[in-house]
Amino acid sequence: MLDFLNNEIVASVIKSIILIFILLTIFAYMTLIERVVLARMQGRLGPNRAGPFGMFQPLADAIKMAFKEQLVPAQAKKFIYMLAPVISIVVALSAFAVIPIGMPWSGDVSKRGPWDPFIGDVNIGLLWLLAMSSLAVYGIVLGGWSSGNRYSLLGALRSAAQMVSYETSMGLALGGILMFSGTLSMVGIVQMQRDMGIWFVVAQPLGFVIYAIAGVAEVNRAPFDLPEAEQELTAGYLTEYAGLRWSLYQMSEYINMITVSAVASTLFFGGWSFFGLENIAPILSVVFFVIKVAFFLFIFMWLRATLPRIRYDRLMMFGWQFLLPLAALNAVITATTVALHLPWFVSGIAGLLVIVVVLFLVRRYEVIKGLRFEEDSKKGKLVLPATVRLVKFEASAPSNGSTEKDTTPVQV
């Protein structure tokens, strides 16, 4: 009676609905988790009033967004203005279609069923992901342009330029994975790591660092959140959005974070595998995958709490003049290793050496230019960068008639 459930199309549709529900639920509680994590890092409490431990805060936010007034600017291109957030969320959800979140339920990767924990195993899975990540910028660009607001348009243009800058580096960084695995299938890449007995991060440390930086820039997260830059552009492409339309953009950002974390886990950290322990029970493979993704999501939150937004010209310079040459160098190193049939650790060691040399040169540059705090071993004092000066100021006389003046040094 239920044989139709074993049909691949029916199974894929049902799995898609389940995945969309899971992703939207995770998005809701990621907003709560991020606010709590940021609060703890900054010495605050975070949401703790709506329900026990603030667990009902996402529900309260959803009700607020649902009943918030929906305004359309008079100068907006109405159809595109309303369509743009939908494009962003659809593209964000579609990117997850080719990511395997666990091993086949049979326990044998050679025997796959319609209900295995991935929607599609296509032989161009990685190209699908790159295509979806490139299309994500269309929702932002169209939303900014159609709003009829100059700040929104500037934010949209920033997002487009940022995507072009970092998408190139990301593609080159992932090229090393393709050279080692010989396949574009995400399932095949995970299986290749199992066959080689390694995670590709040890063979591609430089590629992983480049992908991680480019991935943060791709989803417009701090310190690369220039398209919305509230101090400069009010809210950038989001300026004229509110309520449910604004929340769709918020959903797409968080789901893109999950996608970037899932891709990093799949390509560089073995995906759902964990050195054979997943063979004990197939459900453990899903647990391992979720733990890896959660770790990268925590890194996203940590970066937001730690790093300030960088200047836009430095963002572009970093992408074109720094990250892109390193990605090209990583591709050359990997191609040489594969072409000469050298062991995988040759590429790994070379990548680590490049990272160490780059960090040394960056530190040296900052010391020479006076951009870094240094310890004076002779005097035992902290030497301030040339860009920081200590000045003294005299406060106005107190109202009680006292003539004492405050000459406390202030760091500016």
N, C-alpha and C positions, 0 to 999 in steps of 0.2 A: 504493500500500500504506500509505503514511503520510499519506494525505489527512485522516485523522481529527485529526491534529495541528493542522490549520488551523481546526478548530472553535473558536469563541471561548470556549466553556465549558471545553473541555479545555486550551486555551492558558492561560486564567486560572488554572486549578487548578495547572498545572505552574509558572507564573510565581510563584504564591503560595508554593509549596513552596520554590522557589529563593530567593525574597525572605526567607522565614523563616530558611532556612539562613544566608544572608548576614548578616542582622541579628544572629542569635545568635553567629556567628563574630566580627562586629565588636564585639559586647558583650564577648566574652571578651578580646579584645586591647585594647579601650578601658580595661579595668581595669588592664592592664599599662602602657599608654601614660600613663594618668593618674598612676599611682604614680611613673613615671619623671619626668614633667613636674613633679609636686609635689616630688619629691626634688631635682631640679636647681634649682628656685626656692628651696628651703630649705637648700641646701648639703649635701645628702645624696647617696647613691649610687643608692638604689632597688634593685629586684630585679635581680640579676645572677648568680645561682648556678644556677638551673634552666635549663640549656641555654645556648647562646651568646647573650649580651646579655639573658639572662633570658627568652628567647622561649618556653620551656616552662613558665613560671610559671602562665599560665592553665590549662594541662593539669593541673598539680599541684594548683591550687585546685579544679578540677572533681573530681579523684579524692578529694580531702579531703572535699568537700561530699557526694559520693555515698556515702561510707562513714561519715559522721558520724551519730551516734545520733539518731533521730527521736523526740522526746518530745512527748506531748500532755498539757497540764496537766489535772489532775483536774477543775478547775472550768470547763474550756473547753466551748463548744458544738461538739462534735467535727466534725460535718459541715461547718458554716460555717467553722470554723477551718481545715480542710483545703482548702475551696473558695476562700477569699478570695485566696490567692496566685495561683491559676489565673485568677481573674477579672482580676487586675491584668495578667498577662502576655498574656492573650488580647486585652484592650482595647488594650494598647500595640501589639501586632502589627497589629491591625485598622486602626488609625489610618493606617498607611502605605499602605493599599490605593488611595487616590486621588491620591497624590503622583507626578507624572511625573518620572522621573529622567533622561530624555533625549528627544531628538526622534525622530519615526518613522524607522525604518531606511531607508525609501524616500527620505528627505531632503526630502520634501514633506509639510508638516503637513496638507494637505487630503486626502492619501492615506494612510490608516491601515490597518495590518494587525493580525492577532491577536497577533503576537509583538512589537509595539512596546513600548518600555521603560516601561510603566505598566500596572497591573492593570486599573483601571477609570477611564473618563472619564465621570463622572456629572455631571449639571447641578446637583447640590447638593453638590459636593465639599467646599466650605468648611464647610457645615453639618454634614456627616459628621465632619469633623475636630473641630469644636467639640463635637459630641455625644460623640465618643469621649473627648476630653479631660475632659469632665464625668463620664463614667462611670468614669474611672480612679480617682476618689476612693472608689468603692464598695468596691473590693478592700481599701483601707486602712482604711476605716471598719468594714467587716465583720470584718476581721482583728483590729483593736483591740478591738472589742466582744466578739467571740467568745472572746478569749483568757482572759477572766475576771480580768484584771489591771488594777488601777487606773491604773498608768502607761500601759499600752497603750490604755485607754479615753480618757485625757486626750490622748494623741497622736493618736488617731483623730478626736476632736472638734476638735482644732487643725487637722488637715488639712481637715476639712469646712468650717470657718469660713474658712480660708485660701483654699480653692477658690472659695467664694462671693464673697469680697472681690475676688479678682483676675480671675475669669472675666468679670465685668461689664466691667471696664476693657479686657480683651483683646478682647471682642466689639465694643465701641465703637471701639477702635483699628483693627480690621480693617474696620469699616464704611466708612472712607475708601477702602480698596482697592476695595470693591464699587462705590462711587459712580463711581470712575474707569473701572473695567473693564466694569461693567454685566453681569457674569456671576458665578455661584458656582462655575463649573467651574475647577479648578486648571489644566487644560490651556489653557482660554480666557484665564485671567489671564496666564499666561506669554506667550501669543500677542499679547495686547493690549500688553504691554510691548515686544515686538518691533515691533509696528506703530507705536507711538508713538516708538520709538527711545530710550527712557529706561528706567531702573529706577525702580520706584515709590518707592524710598527717597528720591529727590530731590524727589518731589512730596508725600511723606508722612514727613518726618523725625521729626516729633513722634509720629506713629502708630507708627513703627518703634521709637522709644525706649520707648514705653509697652508695646508688644508684647514687646520684649526683657525688660523688667523683669517683666511679668506671666508670661511664659513660664518664667523662672527660678523664680518663686514657684509656678507650676503643677506643676513636677516636683520640688518640695521640695528644691531644691539650695541650698547655701550662697550667700548669707547668709540664705536663707529656709527652712532645714532645721529648722524648729521642731517638726514632728510627731515627730521622733526625738530631738532635743536630749538627748544622753547626759548632760550635766551636770545637767539638770533632771528628765528622765523615764527615766533609765537607757538606754533605746533607743526609747522611745515605743511605737508600734504594733508594732515588731519585737521587743519584749522577750522574748516567749515563743516566738519562731521560731528555728530552727536548721537547719543542713544544707540539703537541697534546697529546702525550703519557704522558707527565708530567701533562698536564691539566686534563687528566682523573683521575689521582690520586688526584688532587686538587678537582675535582668534588666530588669524593667519600668521601673525608674528610668532605666537607661542607654538603653533603647530609646526612652523618652519624650524623653530628651535629643536623640537622633537625630531624632525626629519634629519637635520644636520647631525644631531647626536647619534641617531640610529645609523646613519651612513658612516660616521666615524667608527662606531662600534663594529659595523659589518666589514668595512674594508681594511681597517688597521688593527682591530682587536679581536678578530676571530668570530664576530657575530655572536650567534647563540652557542658556540662551542667553548669548552673550558677544559682543554687537555684531557679529553676522554671521560670526564665526570658526567657529561650529559648522557652517556650511554646507560647510566644507572636507571634513569627514567626520563622519557621524552619531555615531561613537564619541566624538568630541571633546566632544559635548554632555554625555555621561555623565561625562567627566573634569572638565569645568567644574563640573558639579553637585556632584561628590564633593569638589572643592577648596573650594567655598563652604561645604558642610556641615562639612568638617573645620575650617575657620576658626572657625565658631561653636562647635564642640565644644571647641576650644582655649580660647575665651573662657570657657566653663563651668569648665574646669579652672583658668584664671587667677583667676577670681573666688573659687573655693574656696581657693586658696592665699593670697589677699590679704585678703579681707574677713572680719571676725568675724561670728558669728551675732548678729542684732539682737534686741532685747527683743520679746516677743510683743505687748504693748500698742502698741508703736511700729510693728510690722508691720501690725496692723489699722488703726491711725491713718493710716499711709502709704497703704494701699490705698483707704480710703474718703474721707479728707479731702484727699488730695494727688493720687493717680493718677486716681481717677474723675473729678474736675472737669476735669483736663487732657484726659482722653479725650473728655469731652463737648464741651470747647472745640474739640478737633481735629475732631470730627464737624461742628460748626457751621461752622468755617472751610471744610472740604471741601465741605459742602453748598452754602454760598454760592458757592464757586468754580465748582462744577458747574452750579448753577441759573442763574447769570449768564453762563455760557459764557465764563468767564475762562480765560486760559492756565494750564497746570498749574503753572508756576513761581510763580504768586501764592500758591497753597497751600503750596508749598515754602518760600518766603521767610517767610510768616507763621508757619509751624511753627518755623523756625530762630529767629525773633525771640522766640517764646514760650519756647523752650529757653534762650536767652541770658538773658532776663529772669528766668526761674525760677532759673537758676544764680546770677545776681547777688543775688537776694533771699535765697537759701539761704546764700550766703557772708556777706551782711550780717547775717543773723540769728545765724549762728554767732559772728561777731565781737562783736556786741552782747552775746550771752549768755555770752561767754567760753568758747566750745567749740572754738576754733581757735587753733593756734599762729600768732603774728604776729612779724614782724621789726621791731625798734625801730631805725629808720634813724639816729637821733641817737646812741644809745649803742652801736649795732652788736651788740646782744644779742637773743637769742630770748626773746620774752615768752610765758610759759606761760599756758594757759587757766586760768580761775578754778577749774576742777575738778581741777587738778593742783597739788600743793604739794611743795616740797622740805623735807624734815625731816632732822634729824641724830639719830643714835642712837649710844650708846656700847656697844661690844661687850664681852663678859665678858673678864676678865683671862686672858691666855694661860697655858697649863699650865706653861711653862718659868720662871715667876716674874717675867716682865717686867711692868712697870707701865704700859706704853704703851697708850693707848686709841685705838680707831679711831673717828674722827668724820667719816667720809666721807658727804657728802650723798647721800641716796637719793631717787629720784623715785618717788612713789606716786600 
